[in-house]
Amino acid sequence: MHVSQPYLLFLGDAPDALAAKTARGILHWRPEACLGQLSLPGCATTLGLREMTIAEAAEAGVATLVVGVANRGGVIDESWHGVFVEALAAGLDIAAGLHQRLADIPALAEAARAHGRRLHDVRHPTETFAVATGAPRPGRRVLAVGTDCSVGKMYAMLAMERALKARGLAADFRATGQTGILIAGGGVSVDAVVADFISGATEALCPAQDADHIDLVEGQGSLFHPSFAGVSLGLLHGAQPQSLVLCHEPGRPHLRGLPGVPVPSLEDCIDLTLRCARLVSPDVRFVGAAFNTSALDEATARQVMDDAAVRLGMPCVDPVRTGVESLVDRLLGDG
C-alpha cells in the first residue's frame, strides 16, 4: 500500500490532544510531509500547522487528506462525510486507519470513482501476498521485538532510522501497523493479513536490498502474548533480521489486556526470540534494548537502564530520554 504525500491532517472535532495522537505521530516523524491541518467546529486541539480549507490544500499541492483523529469505536463520523466528498472532488486521496472502512461508505466510494481518487483503508491490506520462502536475501534488516504489546517498537525503529540517516546511511522504516503506514507513506498492516501469508507479506515489505542498505522493521505484539504471538512469529520469520532490538516497559504489572499474566523476563524474551529467529537467520543477534521509562523519574530510569545494560551485556536506552546512538553504534559495529 502506497499513500501519496504531502498530507493535510484531518483533526475533525477531536475533543482533546489524545484523540489526535495519530496526526501528532505523523507530524513528529514526517514534518516535511504535513502541509496543514483541517479542524471542524468543536475541535479542542491543534497541531500548530496552518489551518487549511480543502480548496487551499489542493492549491498547495496536498496529495492526501489523512484522518488523524480516532474516536470511540473507530468509526467515520457522518459529520465528516461532506468534507471527505469535497476533498475527493478537489483531487485529493483520503487515508484512514480506523476500523470502519472509507470504502464501505457509499457516498465516499461513489465520489472516489467519479473523480478517479483513491481511498486508503490502511488497516485493511488489499494486496495479494505469496507464502514465505525463508530464502536468504541481501540487505540488512533490524526488527523491534517486545516483552509485550505497546512498548515502543515503532518509536524505536523510527528513531534509529532518523539516526542512521543523520549519519548519511541508507535506511528505511518499514511499517507494519496503521500509524506507521501513514508515517512512512506505505507498508502492510500485518495483523490483518491471513495467517499463512504474514511471513510472505513481511518478505515483500522488506525485500532484497543493496548490502549496505538497512531496513528498520516495525515489530508487533510479543512472542509471549497469547493473543498476538502468531503475528509476532510470522513477522519475525518474514523479516529475517540479522539484528534485533528488545523493547520493554519497566514496571508493567502484567501483559496488556491480560491481568494475572506476568510480563516475561528480559532474558527469557531474548532467549526465545533468538531461538525462533535462527530458523531463517542463523547469525541473528540483539544489538540492544529500548525501554519506555515514561512512568519513572529520571534517576530511577537511569538506574533501571544501567542495571539492565550490565546484566544483558548490551546497550539499554530510552529513545526519548537518551536517544538511540548507542544502538546505532552497536549495529554498525562501533559499540
N, C-alpha and C positions, 0 to 999 in steps of 0.2 A: 504494500500500500504506500503510495506517494502522495503527500499533501503539499500543494504548491505554496510557497511563501512569496512575498511577505503577508503578514496577518493583520486583520482587525480583530481585536479581542472583545468578544461579546460578554458583558457583565450582567445584562438583563436587569432584574430587580433584586440583585443579591442583597440579603439582609445584613450581612456582615463580611468581614475580610475572609473568614474561614470558608465561606461559600464560594469565594473566588480563588481558591488555592490552586486550581488548575491554571488559570490565567497568570497567577503570580509565578508559578513554576516556569511557565513558558518565558515570561519576561525576564526572570532571573538568569536563565541559561541561554536564551537566544534573544537578547535585547535588540540586536540588529534586524531581526525578523518581525518586530512588532511596531507597526506604524501608528497605531492609535487604539482607542477603546470606544465602545458604544454602550452607553448606560440607558436604562429605561426609567421612567418616573418611579420613585421609591427606592432606587438603588442607594445603599448606605455605605458603599466603599468605593475606592478609586485606586487605580494603578499609577496615577501621576502622568499618564500619557495624554496626548491630545485627544479630546473628545471629538469624534467624527460622526457625521451622518453617512448613510450608505453612499450617497452621491459624492461626498468629499472623499470617501475611501476609494471609490472607483477611479476618481480623477487622480488620486495619489499613487495609483498602481497596485493597490491591495489585490491579492490573488484569492485569498480565502478568509471568510468570516469564521472564526473559531469560537465555539461555545466554551467559554472559560469559567462557567459557573455550574455548580451542582446543587440540586435540591433534593428534598426527601423523595426517595423512590427513583431518582434518576430519570425523571420524565421531562419531556419538552413541553413547557407550559404553552397553553393555547394563545396567551397574550404575546408570545414571541413569533407566532406564525407569520404575521404581516411583515415584520422586519425581515424575516428569512426569505419570503417570497420577493420582497423588494431587492434584497441582495442578489438573488439568482437572476432577476431581471436586469440588474445592473452589470452582470457579467462576473460575479464572484461565485466561487465554490463555497460550500459550507462543510465544516468538520465538527464532529462532536464525539465524546466518549461516554455518553450516557447509556443507561440500559435501554431506554426506548430508542428505536431506530428512526433517524430522519427519513429514511426511505419508506417507512411504513405509514407516513402521514400523507394522505392523498394529495393535498394541495401542494406540498413541497415536491413530491415525486413528479407531479404534472408540470410544475414550474421548472424543475431541473431539465425535464425532457424538452419542454418548449424552448428553453434558452440554451440548450447544449451545455449545461453545467453539471458538476459532479457533487454528489452527497457522500461524504466520507463518514461512515459509522465505524470509527477506529477500534471500537471494542469487538467488532464482528468482522473477522477476515473474510475476504471474498476470493482470495487466490486459491488455486489448486496446488497442493504440495505432494511431492513424492515421498515414499518411505525412505528413511535414512539408510545410508550405506556404511557409515563409520570409516570410510576410506580416508587415509591421511591426505591433508591438503595444506598447501603452503600458506604463509601468513602467520602472524602472531595474534593470539586471542586470549583475553583476560575475562574471566567470568566472576561476578559477585555472587557469593553464596551466603546463606544466613542461618543462624540458630533458630530463627523464627521468621514470620511474615513482618513486613512493615518495620524493618530495622535500618533502612537507609541504603539499600543496594543500588537503586537508581542514582541517588545523590553521589555515592562513592564513585560510580563509573563516570558520571558526568564531570566530577571534579578531577578525576585522573585524565579524562580526555582533554580538559582545558589545560591542565598542567603539561601534558605531553605536547600539545600544540604550541604552548608558550615556549617550549624548547625547540620549536621548528620541526617536530617529528610528525610523520603521517599517522594520524589516529582518528578513529571514528567511533562514536557512541552508537550501539546497536540496540534499538528499543524493542522491548517485549511486552509492554503494557501500554494502556491508552494514553496516559500522560506523557510517557516517554516518546510515544509515536508523534504526538503533537509538538513536542520539543524538537525532536530530530527531523520532523517532516516526513517520516516514513518508519516502517517497522512491521512487526507482527505481534498481535495480542495472543500470545501462545496459550493462555489459559482458555481460549475459546476455540482452539484447534482440536479436531478429533484426535483422541489419544494416540492412535497408531502413527500419526503424522507429526507429532510435536517435535521429535528429533529432526525429521526431514525439513520441517519449516525453519528450524533453527540453522540447519546447514545452509538453506537458501538465504537466510538473513545475513549470515557471515560466511560468504563463500571464499574460495581460494583468492589470495591476495599476493602482492609482492612480499618477498621475505622480510622486509623491514617495516611493513605496514602493521599497525596494531589496532585491532578491534576491541572495544570495551563493551562487553555484553551485559545487559541489564539482567540480573537474576530475578527469580520469582519464588515465593514460598520458602520451604525448607524441607530437606530430606527427613526431618524429624517431625514434621507436622502431618498428622493423619489425614487432614483434609486436602492437602496440596502437594504431598510428596511426589505423586505421579508426574505432575507438571515439572517439579524441580529436577527429577531424574531425567526426564526427556530432554529438558533444556541443557542439562549437564552433558549428556551424551552428544546432542546435536552441536553444541558449541565447540566440543573437542578442544578445551582450553589447555594451553601449556602453563598458564598461571591463574591462580585463584586469589581472591580477596575475601576474607571472612568478615561478615557484617553482624553486629551484635549490639543489643541494648542492655547495658549492665543494670541489674536490679529488677528486671522484668519478672513478675511473680509466677507467671505461667504462660504457656503458649497462647497466642492471640485467639480469643474466642473459645478456649478450652480450659476453663477453671479446673484446677486439680491436676493438670498435665504439666509437669515441670519443663522448663527450658533446659536443653541439653548442655553439658559442659562444653567449653571450647575445644578441649582435647577430643571428646567423643565426636564432635561435629567435624573436626579436621580429619580424624581417622576414617570415618565412614565416607566422607566426601572423596578423599584420595582413593580409597578402595573402589568406589563406584566409577570415578573418573578414569582410572587406569585401564578400564575396558577399551577406551578409544584413544587415550593419551598416556602412554606408559611413563613418560618423564614429567608428568604434571607436578607442580609444587605450589605451595602457598607463598605469596610474596609479602603478606602482612594482613593486618586486621584493621577494619574501620568501625569504630564504636560510635554510637549515638549517645552522647553523655549529657543531653539537654536537661535531664532531670537531676543532674548532680551539680554541686557548686564547683568552682574552679579547682580548688585544692584536691577535693575528693576525685574529680575527674582525672586529674593528672596522676594521682596515686594509682587509681584503677588501671589506667593505660600503662604506666610504668611497670606495675606488677605483672600485668599480662604479657608485656614485651619480654620481660626476663623469663617468665615461666614458659612461654612458647618459643622463644628464641627468634623472634621476628618483629619488625616494627608494628606498633599499635598506635593508631592515630584517631582523632575525631576530625573528619573533613571540614567541619565548621570551625572548631576551636583551633586546630593546629595545622590545617591543610594536609595535603597528601604527598608532599615532596619526598618523604622518606619511602613511601610505597613506590613511587616512580623510580627513585634511585635503585631500589632493590630489583624492580622489574628490569631495569636496564643493566643490572649487574654492577652498579656502583655502590650499593649499600650492603 
